[in-house]
Amino acid sequence: MKHEIVLTRGDLTLRPLAPEDGPALRELVDAAMWAGNSAPLPVDGAAMSAHLAELIEREGTFAFAVEQGGELVGRTSLYDLVPGLRVEVGHTVYARRVWGTSVNPGCKLLLFGHAFEKWALERVA
């Protein structure tokens, strides 16, 4: 679903994913890293834009573009949100050049921090 959440930590920024990110994101991924996703790998930038548009519109999904130093390096999401009960983290893919770096741990810290601050206590309040 559309949102305006922006999360930052150092040079890492999670901002709302946009269909316009499709061509750049498609350049970052290949079939091997996409394997296991529930949707087939989009064949080109336009197809990736359409795929992202569907992801962005899903109810209970907060999709993010991942930028490091202002450069797009991937995407990730919070999804299947049930406030106070659960939220899933996934739909994640990163450029190979950031694998094994602080990008994924930093993203997860931002996502989980936001989820706990925003939704975790709704059920006990």
N, CA, C and O of each residue as an XYZ file, in Angstrom:
500
protein
N       0.837     -1.174      0.000
C       0.000      0.000      0.000
C       0.882      1.238      0.000
O       2.013      1.215      0.487
N       0.362      2.286     -0.538
C       1.165      3.502     -0.608
C       1.398      4.047      0.794
O       0.515      4.001      1.649
N       2.591      4.559      1.011
C       2.959      5.120      2.311
C       3.984      6.217      2.092
O       4.483      6.407      0.983
N       4.289      6.933      3.156
C       5.279      8.005      3.096
C       6.378      7.808      4.126
O       7.023      8.770      4.542
N       6.593      6.569      4.538
C       7.598      6.262      5.558
C       8.999      6.338      4.949
O       9.273      5.731      3.914
N       9.867      7.085      5.602
C      11.283      7.154      5.230
C      12.079      6.839      6.486
O      11.886      7.470      7.524
N      12.973      5.862      6.391
C      13.790      5.439      7.522
C      15.255      5.603      7.128
O      15.645      5.246      6.017
N      16.058      6.138      8.029
C      17.477      6.338      7.714
C      18.358      5.883      8.865
O      17.975      5.922     10.035
N      19.544      5.453      8.488
C      20.590      5.065      9.447
C      21.912      5.216      8.708
O      22.199      4.450      7.787
N      22.712      6.189      9.100
C      23.973      6.437      8.403
C      23.708      6.774      6.945
O      22.904      7.657      6.645
N      24.388      6.067      6.026
C      24.198      6.322      4.599
C      23.097      5.466      3.979
O      22.921      5.450      2.761
N      22.355      4.753      4.833
C      21.284      3.861      4.377
C      19.934      4.558      4.502
O      19.610      5.117      5.549
N      19.155      4.520      3.431
C      17.821      5.103      3.439
C      16.829      4.107      2.870
O      17.050      3.521      1.811
N      15.740      3.926      3.586
C      14.591      3.183      3.078
C      13.512      4.214      2.807
O      13.094      4.938      3.710
N      13.063      4.279      1.563
C      12.035      5.232      1.153
C      10.946      4.470      0.424
O      11.159      3.328      0.017
N       9.783      5.080      0.252
C       8.715      4.371     -0.458
C       9.182      3.914     -1.843
O       9.727      4.696     -2.621
N       8.955      2.640     -2.126
C       9.249      2.089     -3.435
C       8.288      2.694     -4.444
O       7.122      2.922     -4.121
N       8.748      2.955     -5.647
C       7.922      3.547     -6.695
C       8.066      2.735     -7.977
O       9.127      2.161     -8.225
N       7.022      2.677     -8.789
C       7.148      1.968    -10.069
C       8.314      2.490    -10.905
O       8.908      1.737    -11.677
N       8.643      3.763    -10.760
C       9.744      4.350    -11.504
C      11.100      3.736    -11.142
O      12.076      3.922    -11.869
N      11.168      3.009    -10.025
C      12.392      2.313     -9.638
C      12.609      1.044    -10.450
O      13.676      0.434    -10.372
N      11.614      0.642    -11.224
C      11.666     -0.615    -11.954
C      12.877     -0.817    -12.842
O      13.577     -1.818    -12.690
N      13.154      0.101    -13.772
C      14.310     -0.123    -14.651
C      15.635     -0.259    -13.892
O      16.434     -1.143    -14.201
N      15.870      0.600    -12.912
C      17.123      0.524    -12.148
C      17.186     -0.764    -11.340
O      18.241     -1.394    -11.262
N      16.068     -1.164    -10.737
C      16.050     -2.397     -9.955
C      16.266     -3.613    -10.850
O      16.963     -4.553    -10.469
N      15.672     -3.596    -12.029
C      15.838     -4.738    -12.944
C      17.297     -4.917    -13.326
O      17.751     -6.043    -13.530
N      18.028     -3.831    -13.424
C      19.460     -3.906    -13.748
C      20.269     -4.554    -12.627
O      21.353     -5.084    -12.872
N      19.752     -4.517    -11.406
C      20.485     -5.053    -10.250
C      20.314     -6.550    -10.053
O      21.133     -7.182     -9.386
N      19.252     -7.132    -10.629
C      18.918     -8.520    -10.311
C      19.181     -9.446    -11.493
O      19.211     -9.028    -12.650
N      19.372    -10.727    -11.154
C      19.516    -11.753    -12.171
C      18.675    -12.953    -11.766
O      18.131    -12.991    -10.662
N      18.568    -13.916    -12.640
C      17.699    -15.077    -12.409
C      18.107    -15.861    -11.160
O      17.241    -16.331    -10.422
N      19.397    -16.009    -10.915
C      19.841    -16.790     -9.755
C      19.422    -16.144     -8.448
O      18.977    -16.840     -7.535
N      19.555    -14.819     -8.336
C      19.184    -14.169     -7.082
C      17.683    -14.050     -6.929
O      17.188    -13.901     -5.811
N      16.937    -14.112     -8.040
C      15.477    -13.997     -8.004
C      14.826    -15.353     -7.705
O      13.665    -15.404     -7.297
N      15.557    -16.439     -7.905
C      15.011    -17.787     -7.714
C      14.390    -17.907     -6.327
O      14.965    -17.453     -5.337
N      13.233    -18.510     -6.267
C      12.538    -18.681     -4.998
C      11.486    -17.629     -4.750
O      10.675    -17.783     -3.837
N      11.470    -16.566     -5.529
C      10.414    -15.563     -5.405
C       9.114    -16.147     -5.951
O       9.127    -17.031     -6.807
N       8.008    -15.646     -5.450
C       6.708    -16.173     -5.865
C       6.294    -15.698     -7.252
O       5.414    -16.299     -7.868
N       6.909    -14.634     -7.753
C       6.616    -14.120     -9.091
C       7.822    -14.368     -9.982
O       8.956    -14.331     -9.505
N       7.600    -14.620    -11.264
C       8.745    -14.785    -12.160
C       9.527    -13.489    -12.309
O       8.982    -12.400    -12.132
N      10.800    -13.613    -12.635
C      11.647    -12.443    -12.825
C      11.111    -11.612    -13.990
O      10.992    -12.119    -15.106
N      10.789    -10.356    -13.746
C      10.349     -9.494    -14.846
C      11.430     -9.420    -15.927
O      12.620     -9.332    -15.625
N      11.000     -9.455    -17.182
C      11.946     -9.559    -18.293
C      12.693     -8.270    -18.593
O      13.784     -8.313    -19.163
N      12.132     -7.121    -18.221
C      12.781     -5.847    -18.520
C      12.318     -4.789    -17.517
O      11.548     -5.077    -16.601
N      12.801     -3.568    -17.708
C      12.472     -2.483    -16.783
C      10.990     -2.181    -16.704
O      10.468     -1.918    -15.620
N      10.300     -2.215    -17.842
C       8.860     -1.943    -17.845
C       8.097     -3.019    -17.085
O       7.170     -2.719    -16.334
N       8.487     -4.263    -17.281
C       7.836     -5.361    -16.554
C       8.130     -5.273    -15.061
O       7.264     -5.576    -14.239
N       9.349     -4.860    -14.704
C       9.678     -4.690    -13.284
C       8.850     -3.551    -12.705
O       8.381     -3.653    -11.572
N       8.660     -2.475    -13.452
C       7.819     -1.368    -12.976
C       6.403     -1.845    -12.698
O       5.810     -1.470    -11.687
N       5.855     -2.668    -13.585
C       4.506     -3.214    -13.385
C       4.472     -4.113    -12.154
O       3.518     -4.065    -11.378
N       5.500     -4.925    -11.971
C       5.596     -5.802    -10.796
C       5.638     -4.965     -9.515
O       4.958     -5.283     -8.539
N       6.435     -3.901     -9.522
C       6.536     -3.040     -8.339
C       5.211     -2.346     -8.055
O       4.825     -2.199     -6.896
N       4.514     -1.920     -9.096
C       3.216     -1.259     -8.912
C       2.238     -2.184     -8.194
O       1.489     -1.738     -7.325
N       2.239     -3.460     -8.548
C       1.372     -4.436     -7.872
C       1.772     -4.593     -6.413
O       0.915     -4.625     -5.530
N       3.065     -4.692     -6.160
C       3.553     -4.842     -4.786
C       3.171     -3.633     -3.938
O       2.740     -3.782     -2.795
N       3.326     -2.457     -4.491
C       3.037     -1.209     -3.778
C       1.560     -1.109     -3.404
O       1.229     -0.522     -2.374
N       0.686     -1.659     -4.203
C      -0.756     -1.558     -3.967
C      -1.307     -2.615     -3.005
O      -2.457     -2.508     -2.581
N      -0.523     -3.620     -2.654
C      -1.017     -4.684     -1.765
C      -1.351     -4.139     -0.389
O      -0.544     -3.454      0.240
N      -2.542     -4.451      0.061
C      -2.983     -4.053      1.397
C      -2.065     -4.685      2.445
O      -1.704     -5.856      2.334
N      -1.695     -3.914      3.449
C      -0.852     -4.426      4.530
C       0.607     -4.584      4.154
O       1.368     -5.199      4.901
N       1.019     -4.042      3.010
C       2.409     -4.118      2.559
C       3.007     -2.719      2.495
O       2.418     -1.800      1.926
N       4.167     -2.577      3.079
C       4.913     -1.328      3.044
C       6.219     -1.623      2.311
O       7.170     -2.130      2.906
N       6.263     -1.306      1.021
C       7.419     -1.620      0.186
C       8.394     -0.448      0.167
O       8.000      0.713      0.058
N       9.670     -0.782      0.274
C      10.717      0.233      0.347
C      11.784      0.026     -0.716
O      12.176     -1.103     -1.011
N      12.246      1.128     -1.283
C      13.480      1.131     -2.060
C      14.606      1.280     -1.057
O      14.481      2.033     -0.092
N      15.694      0.576     -1.272
C      16.863      0.651     -0.395
C      17.943      1.432     -1.126
O      18.368      1.057     -2.219
N      18.374      2.510     -0.514
C      19.444      3.330     -1.084
C      20.613      3.374     -0.124
O      20.445      3.456      1.093
N      21.793      3.318     -0.697
C      23.016      3.492      0.091
C      23.779      4.641     -0.549
O      24.147      4.575     -1.721
N      24.010      5.674      0.210
C      24.682      6.848     -0.318
C      23.931      7.483     -1.478
O      24.544      8.052     -2.381
N      22.606      7.389     -1.458
C      21.784      7.969     -2.504
C      21.611      7.099     -3.741
O      20.909      7.491     -4.674
N      22.240      5.926     -3.768
C      22.158      5.016     -4.921
C      21.244      3.836     -4.595
O      21.367      3.228     -3.532
N      20.334      3.515     -5.503
C      19.443      2.372     -5.326
C      20.264      1.088     -5.318
O      21.018      0.814     -6.252
N      20.107      0.297     -4.244
C      20.829     -0.976     -4.146
C      19.893     -2.144     -3.895
O      20.355     -3.276     -3.748
N      18.570     -1.898     -3.840
C      17.655     -3.009     -3.640
C      16.280     -2.567     -3.207
O      15.911     -1.395     -3.290
N      15.526     -3.563     -2.736
C      14.188     -3.307     -2.209
C      13.926     -4.279     -1.067
O      14.556     -5.333     -0.977
N      12.985     -3.911     -0.190
C      12.561     -4.766      0.910
C      11.187     -4.300      1.359
O      10.742     -3.219      0.975
N      10.510     -5.106      2.169
C       9.146     -4.762      2.574
C       8.801     -5.285      3.957
O       9.357     -6.273      4.437
N       7.873     -4.593      4.570
C       7.104     -5.110      5.698
C       5.758     -5.494      5.088
O       5.183     -4.708      4.336
N       5.244     -6.687      5.398
C       3.980     -7.101      4.787
C       3.199     -8.024      5.716
O       3.697     -8.460      6.754
N       1.968     -8.306      5.317
C       1.032     -9.115      6.124
C       0.900     -8.549      7.540
O       0.898     -9.289      8.524
N       0.791     -7.236      7.618
C       0.708     -6.559      8.910
C      -0.611     -6.845      9.618
O      -1.692     -6.668      9.057
N      -0.490     -7.290     10.864
C      -1.605     -7.383     11.796
C      -1.113     -6.642     13.041
O      -0.403     -7.223     13.862
N      -1.489     -5.338     13.194
C      -0.953     -4.533     14.290
C      -1.092     -5.216     15.645
O      -2.144     -5.759     15.982
N      -0.010     -5.178     16.409
C       0.005     -5.769     17.737
C       0.180     -7.273     17.733
O       0.311     -7.881     18.795
N       0.187     -7.888     16.555
C       0.297     -9.341     16.485
C       1.483     -9.800     15.655
O       2.310    -10.580     16.127
N       1.570     -9.306     14.387
C       2.676     -9.766     13.553
C       2.857     -8.861     12.342
O       1.953     -8.132     11.932
N       4.044     -8.935     11.795
C       4.365     -8.354     10.491
C       5.512     -9.193      9.931
O       6.406     -9.609     10.668
N       5.475     -9.430      8.651
C       6.520    -10.195      7.977
C       7.512     -9.235      7.336
O       7.162     -8.105      6.994
N       8.748     -9.688      7.178
C       9.772     -8.930      6.464
C      10.196     -9.769      5.275
O      10.507    -10.951      5.419
N      10.209     -9.158      4.103
C      10.615     -9.911      2.920
C      10.493     -9.099      1.659
O      10.585     -7.871      1.672
N      10.280     -9.818      0.549
C      10.301     -9.194     -0.782
C      11.620     -8.446     -0.942
O      11.669     -7.364     -1.527
N      12.690     -9.042     -0.410
C      13.981     -8.383     -0.348
C      14.896     -8.887     -1.452
O      15.020    -10.090     -1.679
N      15.525     -7.957     -2.123
C      16.563     -8.279     -3.102
C      17.547     -7.113     -3.113
O      17.153     -5.946     -3.098
N      18.830     -7.452     -3.140
C      19.890     -6.447     -3.134
C      20.854     -6.694     -4.289
O      21.007     -7.821     -4.761
N      21.495     -5.629     -4.730
C      22.586     -5.748     -5.696
C      23.656     -6.647     -5.091
O      23.943     -6.562     -3.897
N      24.238     -7.495     -5.905
C      25.273     -8.414     -5.403
C      26.423     -7.680     -4.715
O      27.017     -8.207     -3.774
N      26.740     -6.481     -5.171
C      27.887     -5.761     -4.603
C      27.684     -5.375     -3.139
O      28.652     -5.033     -2.460
N      26.433     -5.424     -2.633
C      26.218     -5.095     -1.220
C      25.949     -6.335     -0.373
O      25.710     -6.227      0.830
N      25.987     -7.518     -0.998
C      25.839     -8.745     -0.214
C      26.989     -8.837      0.784
O      28.135     -8.543      0.444
N      26.686     -9.241      1.999
C      27.719     -9.413      3.015
C      28.201     -8.118      3.634
O      29.182     -8.112      4.377
N      27.518     -7.016      3.335
C      27.883     -5.727      3.923
C      26.878     -5.379      5.023
O      26.078     -6.220      5.432
N      26.926     -4.161      5.486
C      26.005     -3.710      6.527
C      24.609     -3.371      5.994
O      23.729     -3.015      6.778
N      24.392     -3.472      4.691
C      23.107     -3.075      4.117
C      21.950     -3.915      4.672
O      20.984     -3.353      5.188
N      22.026     -5.226      4.578
C      20.901     -6.045      5.047
C      20.680     -5.916      6.551
O      19.542     -5.694      6.967
N      21.714     -6.043      7.389
C      21.468     -5.851      8.826
C      20.912     -4.461      9.136
O      20.037     -4.320      9.991
N      21.414     -3.442      8.450
C      20.916     -2.087      8.670
C      19.455     -1.948      8.288
O      18.678     -1.309      8.997
N      19.083     -2.548      7.167
C      17.673     -2.511      6.742
C      16.776     -3.211      7.751
O      15.721     -2.693      8.117
N      17.196     -4.384      8.197
C      16.369     -5.135      9.149
C      16.237     -4.366     10.462
O      15.160     -4.350     11.059
N      17.305     -3.737     10.915
C      17.239     -2.931     12.134
C      16.241     -1.784     11.963
O      15.439     -1.522     12.859
N      16.287     -1.106     10.826
C      15.334     -0.023     10.561
C      13.903     -0.542     10.505
O      13.005      0.050     11.104
N      13.686     -1.647      9.787
C      12.333     -2.187      9.639
C      11.767     -2.670     10.969
O      10.643     -2.325     11.333
N      12.551     -3.470     11.694
C      12.060     -3.981     12.976
C      11.871     -2.859     13.983
O      10.906     -2.868     14.747
N      12.775     -1.898     13.993
C      12.622     -0.754     14.890
C      11.341     -0.002     14.618
O      10.607      0.352     15.541
N      11.072      0.243     13.348
C       9.839      0.938     12.988
C       8.618      0.115     13.383
O       7.665      0.647     13.951
N       8.648     -1.176     13.085
C       7.503     -2.038     13.409
C       7.236     -2.062     14.907
O       6.083     -1.974     15.328
N       8.277     -2.178     15.714
C       8.069     -2.200     17.159
C       7.548     -0.861     17.666
O       6.625     -0.822     18.480
N       8.124      0.221     17.198
C       7.683      1.543     17.645
C       6.271      1.871     17.185
O       5.513      2.512     17.914
N       5.917      1.445     15.999
C       4.633      1.836     15.407
C       3.493      0.880     15.765
O       2.397      1.335     16.092
N       3.728     -0.444     15.708
C       2.611     -1.386     15.790
C       2.683     -2.407     16.908
O       1.645     -2.971     17.255
N       3.824     -2.679     17.486
C       3.953     -3.815     18.411
C       3.090     -3.675     19.656
O       2.570     -4.667     20.167
N       2.937     -2.469     20.138
C       2.239     -2.289     21.401
C       0.735     -1.975     21.236
O       0.036     -1.760     22.226
N       0.251     -1.951     19.998
C      -1.163     -1.600     19.796
C      -2.112     -2.570     20.495
O      -3.192     -2.181     20.937
N      -1.709     -3.814     20.590
C      -2.574     -4.821     21.192
C      -2.602     -4.751     22.715
O      -3.589     -5.135     23.342
N      -1.524     -4.262     23.300
C      -1.469     -4.208     24.765
C      -1.869     -2.851     25.313
O      -2.023     -2.695     26.524
N      -2.035     -1.881     24.453
C      -2.407     -0.534     24.904
C      -3.872     -0.451     25.283
O      -4.347      0.612     25.683
